[in-house]
């Protein structure tokens, strides 16, 4: 039986993406020239990505891109960009990134906006390398915006079509109207990033944060709006003043908010945000987790934090984890078990659909809770008809089943990954507790970044064996693109039916 997937159409679109990947590579190249550091690590991938991109683009196909081709294109695009993105890390031959597995891990962590790092020796790497790390995350966040709006919401991946219900986006097909959607998203994304640069560097100019250089402002603007978490500083955001941390809270919250709602708010339509049940749930979750964290830290006598410091670290770390950014304002490894358990639970929440955030996302949890409440109601009144609603729209029963399946699949993959991390660590006699294994698995699969123990907020993933890092790399890839576009490729039905 012949293949039923128009794979040439998918590869052609991947070629278009790779062909233009040389453009963001020019920024670290120019910085390397300015600093007098290595330029070959950036020139080589430019040649590779343009050559491969043009070759794939020549695979002529006038076939339309439908669901199967979209799945194949989405999965392979993220993998291809991660492979190209790892070349500068490997060619620089500095520190632990010289190892191919570490280079691929760091690149996949970047393009999936995870923020998990293997870097141990931050001083061994040039500013150009750190800029490339930040750009990978910024590009990954932008790519997910287009993916969520123009692809996943059209192919009903785990209830992602609900983004249209909550934000009332226009009916945009894969082609040719996707360009209009992309331009709108780019404009909002670029504007937010530029605003973050201005705000962060203005703190330096005002003398409030002298440690926030222009380079730091750019690097953290790129990774805060994209809810990614890479920092060129070994101590992450703990290296900066409280003013910087509060400013980043604002941009992390914005990055995890639906960009469609941000667009309407920017044009004066704030009613749409107020009426969005997902937005209210998202803000409510941040508030509830933050208040709980403040209480737990206040009760921990061993921390010896002032009242304002307690509030700041609690709010910052909750926002960082729930929005899946992964910055660290302090070493929460030393927090109480209850506080760390709260952060662990926050990993599974996520921000809004149609944003740069990862994890399960607020809209899915909202539907799960509403459907559970509906089921309790109909259990007491079997003859009652009570649909699940988001705003004024009724959620289809098929969509509810899709969401339950997605959440269940997420939890199953997480459990299997946690077991693998624990077993593989025991194989090499690496001291990793069960909770630390669960944290590392959840953090990579849900694209959070930091975890606990060896993979803590001011630590890294370098000490894990290569086999674990390869599995974590696959987890980041699968989790970032909503699981299905990767797993469906493994089914014979996808290719033959």
Residue, then its C-alpha position, 0 to 999 in steps of 0.5 A: x500500500x502506498x503512502x497516503x501522506x503528501x510528505x513532499x508538501x511538508x518537506x517543502x514548508x520545512x525547507x522554507x523555514x530552514x532557508x530563512x534561519x540564517x537571518x537570526x544567526x546574523x545577530x550572534x555573528x555580528x556580536x562575535x565580530x564585535x567582541x573578537x570571538x569565534x565566528x565559524x560556529x555561526x557561519x557554518x550553520x548559515x551555510x548548512x541551513x540555507x543549503x538544506x532549506x533550498x534543497x527541501x524547497x525544491x521538492x516541488x509539490x502543489x498538494x495542499x497541506x491538510x491534517x496529516x501534512x500539518x502534523x508531519x511539518x510541525x514535528x519535523x520543523x521543531x526537530x530540524x531547527x533544534x538540530x541546526x541550532x545545536x551546531x554553534x554550541x558544538x563547533x564553539x568547542x567550549x565547556x560541556x556544550x562541546x559534547x554533541x548530546x549536550x549541544x542538542x539538549x541545549x538547542x532543543x531546550x532553547x527552541x522548545x522554550x524549556x530553559x533547562x540547561x547543561x551549562x556548568x561553566x558560564x564563563x567559558x562561553x562567549x556573549x555570542x553563544x548566550x545571544x544565540x541561546x536567547x534567540x532560539x527561545x525567542x524564535x521558539x516562542x514566536x513559532x509556537x504562537x503561529x503553530x497554536x493559532x494557525x495549525x493546532x487549533x485547526x486540527x483539534x489537538x487535545x482541545x486546542x480548538x477552544x482557543x477560538x472559542x475563548x478569543x474569537x479569532x478569525x477563521x484562518x486556514x493554513x494557506x494563504x491567510x496564515x501570513x495575515x495571522x503571522x504578521x499580527x502575532x509578530x507585531x505584538x510579539x516584537x512590540x512586547x520584546x522591545x518594550x521589555x528591553x526598554x524597561x529593563x535597561x531603563x532600570x540601569x539608566x535610572x541607577x536602580x539596577x546597575x548590573x542590568x547591562x544592555x546585553x542583559x536587557x536584550x537577552x532577558x527581554x527575548x526569554x521573558x516574553x517568550x516564557x523561556x527562562x534562559x539567562x546568561x547569568x549563572x545565578x539567573x534572575x537572582x543576579x539582579x535587583x528586586x526591581x528587575x525581578x518585579x519587571x520580569x513578573x509583568x512580562x512573564x504574565x504577558x507572555x503567557x496571556x493570549x496574544x489575541x486578548x493582548x491585541x484587543x486590549x491594545x486596541x481599546x477592547x478590554x471587555x473581551x479580556x474581562x469576559x474571558x473565563x480562561x483569562x480569569x481562571x489563569x489570573x486566579x490560579x496565579x493569585x491562589x498559588x502566589x498567596x499559598x506560597x507566601x503563607x508557606x514561606x512565612x511559616x518557614x522559620x529557616x529561611x529568615x526572609x524579610x516580609x517584602x522578600x518573602x512576597x517577592x520570591x513567592x510571587x516571582x517563582x510561582x509566576x515563573x513556574x506556572x507560566x513555564x518561564x523557569x527563571x529563578x530569583x532564589x534557590x528554592x531547593x532550600x524551601x520547605x517540602x510543602x513549598x516545593x510541592x506547590x511549585x511542582x503542582x504549578x508545573x502542570x498548570x500553564x498559561x493561556x492558549x494562544x500564548x508562548x506558554x507550555x504545559x497543559x494550559x489553563x483552558x484545558x483545566x477549566x474545561x475539566x473542572x467545568x465538566x466534573x461539576x456538570x457530571x456531579x450535577x447530572x449524577x444528582x439529576x439524571x434527567x437534566x441537560x447541562x452543557x459545558x460552557x466557556x463564556x456564551x459558547x457550548x463546548x462540544x462533547x467531542x472536544x471534552x473527550x479530546x481534552x480528557x484524553x490529552x490530560x490523561x496522556x500527559x500524565x501517563x507520559x510524565x509518569x513513564x518519564x519519571x520512572x525512566x529518570x529514576x531508574x537510569x540515575x540508579x544505573x549510574x549511581x547518581x543520587x536522585x530521589x523519586x521527587x527529584x526524578x518526577x521534578x526533572x521529568x515534569x520540568x522537561x516534558x512540560x517545558x518548565x526548565x528548572x526542577x529540584x535537587x541536581x536540576x535545581x534552579x541554580x544548578x543544571x542537567x549536566x550530571x544526568x547520563x547521556x541516555x537520560x538527556x537524550x530522553x529529556x530532549x525527546x520529552x521537550x520536543x514532544x511536549x512543546x508541540x502538544x504531544x500528538x504531532x509527534x506520537x501520531x507519526x509513530x502509528x501505521x494508520x497515519x502513513x497508510x490508512 
